[in-house]
Amino acid sequence: MTEELSSHKLACIIARVLDDKLAKNIAILNISHVSSLADYFVIVTGDSTPHVKALMEEVKDRIKKIFNRMPLRMENDARNRWNLLDYGDVVVHILHKDERETYAIEKFWNNAFSIPEDEWKEVSKDYSTYGNVN
């Protein structure tokens, strides 16, 4: 791919990959103005422990296939109900619904800007597994 991959576009494409795999409550937070940890957080909910794991594997596989890019770090809890993929500029949080409520990442980062769903879907439309369906 010859175009430059911005952190915004990567976050949007990751959200699309997760949406294609039926992740719930997809949120993208632009934290670049409030933290040096990353530019964006992508936060999603999985319905079950196997779903959380499948979401993590799908992101790793698709981003490697599309951009030849692997996460710099990966973390998860012992029960695999929370997974983190750190791409440097974009950090992906995949949580079981109970852990999502417990950790309340969006509340902690309430000074971050939220990227609207219609925006990330438009930015990532060419990367949908199912065509340009919104």
C-alpha positions as CSV (number, residue, x, y, z in Angstrom):
1,M,0.0,0.0,0.0
2,T,1.5,3.3,-1.1
3,E,-0.7,5.7,0.9
4,E,0.5,6.9,4.3
5,L,-1.4,5.2,7.2
6,S,-2.3,7.9,9.7
7,S,-3.2,6.9,13.3
8,H,-6.7,8.1,12.6
9,K,-7.2,5.9,9.6
10,L,-5.6,2.9,11.4
11,A,-8.0,3.4,14.4
12,C,-11.0,3.6,11.9
13,I,-9.9,0.5,10.1
14,I,-9.4,-1.5,13.3
15,A,-12.9,-0.4,14.4
16,R,-14.2,-1.7,11.0
17,V,-12.4,-5.0,11.4
18,L,-14.0,-5.4,14.8
19,D,-17.4,-4.4,13.6
20,D,-17.2,-7.0,10.8
21,K,-16.5,-9.6,13.6
22,L,-19.6,-8.4,15.5
23,A,-17.9,-6.5,18.3
24,K,-20.4,-4.4,20.4
25,N,-20.3,-0.8,21.6
26,I,-17.4,0.3,19.4
27,A,-15.8,3.5,20.6
28,I,-12.8,5.4,19.2
29,L,-11.2,8.0,21.5
30,N,-8.8,10.6,20.3
31,I,-6.5,10.9,23.3
32,S,-3.6,12.7,21.5
33,H,-4.3,16.0,23.2
34,V,-4.5,14.6,26.7
35,S,-1.9,11.8,26.7
36,S,1.4,10.8,25.2
37,L,0.5,7.1,25.5
38,A,-1.1,6.9,22.0
39,D,-3.1,9.0,19.6
40,Y,-6.2,6.8,19.7
41,F,-7.9,4.1,21.8
42,V,-10.3,1.7,20.1
43,I,-12.6,0.1,22.8
44,V,-15.0,-2.7,22.1
45,T,-17.1,-5.3,23.9
46,G,-17.2,-9.0,23.2
47,D,-20.2,-11.2,24.1
48,S,-18.2,-14.1,25.6
49,T,-14.6,-15.1,26.4
50,P,-14.2,-16.9,23.0
51,H,-15.6,-13.8,21.3
52,V,-13.1,-11.6,23.0
53,K,-10.3,-13.9,21.9
54,A,-11.6,-14.1,18.3
55,L,-11.8,-10.3,18.1
56,M,-8.2,-10.0,19.2
57,E,-7.0,-12.6,16.7
58,E,-9.0,-11.0,13.8
59,V,-7.4,-7.6,14.4
60,K,-3.9,-9.1,14.6
61,D,-4.5,-11.1,11.4
62,R,-6.2,-8.4,9.3
63,I,-3.8,-5.6,10.2
64,K,-0.8,-7.8,9.5
65,K,-2.3,-8.9,6.2
66,I,-3.4,-5.4,5.1
67,F,-0.5,-3.3,6.4
68,N,2.2,-5.9,7.4
69,R,2.0,-4.4,10.9
70,M,2.1,-6.3,14.2
71,P,1.3,-5.0,17.6
72,L,4.3,-3.7,19.6
73,R,2.8,-5.3,22.7
74,M,-0.1,-7.6,23.6
75,E,-1.7,-8.1,27.0
76,N,-4.6,-10.0,28.5
77,D,-5.9,-11.2,31.8
78,A,-5.6,-14.8,32.9
79,R,-9.3,-15.5,32.0
80,N,-8.9,-13.9,28.6
81,R,-11.8,-11.5,29.3
82,W,-9.7,-8.4,28.5
83,N,-7.2,-8.0,25.7
84,L,-5.0,-5.1,24.7
85,L,-3.2,-4.7,21.4
86,D,-0.7,-1.8,21.3
87,Y,0.2,-0.6,17.9
88,G,2.1,2.4,19.3
89,D,-0.2,5.2,18.0
90,V,-3.4,3.1,18.4
91,V,-4.2,1.0,21.4
92,V,-7.0,-1.5,21.1
93,H,-9.0,-2.6,24.2
94,I,-11.2,-5.7,23.7
95,L,-13.2,-6.4,26.8
96,H,-16.0,-8.8,28.0
97,K,-19.1,-6.8,28.8
98,D,-18.6,-7.2,32.6
99,E,-15.0,-6.0,32.4
100,R,-16.0,-3.1,30.1
101,E,-18.3,-1.8,32.9
102,T,-15.7,-2.4,35.6
103,Y,-12.8,-0.7,33.9
104,A,-15.0,2.2,32.5
105,I,-12.2,3.4,30.2
106,E,-14.3,6.0,28.5
107,K,-15.2,7.6,31.8
108,F,-11.5,7.7,32.8
109,W,-10.6,9.3,29.5
110,N,-13.6,11.7,29.5
111,N,-11.4,14.6,28.1
112,A,-10.8,12.6,24.9
113,F,-12.6,13.4,21.7
114,S,-14.9,10.6,20.5
115,I,-14.9,9.7,16.8
116,P,-18.5,9.3,15.5
117,E,-19.5,6.0,14.0
118,D,-20.5,7.5,10.7
119,E,-17.0,9.0,10.4
120,W,-15.0,5.8,11.2
121,K,-17.3,3.9,8.9
122,E,-16.7,6.3,6.0
123,V,-12.9,6.4,6.5
124,S,-12.7,2.6,6.6
125,K,-15.4,1.7,4.0
126,D,-12.8,0.3,1.6
127,Y,-11.6,-2.2,4.2
128,S,-14.9,-3.9,5.0
129,T,-15.0,-7.6,4.6
130,Y,-18.5,-7.3,3.4
131,G,-18.1,-4.5,0.8
132,N,-19.2,-0.9,1.3
133,V,-22.2,-1.8,3.4
134,N,-23.0,0.7,6.3
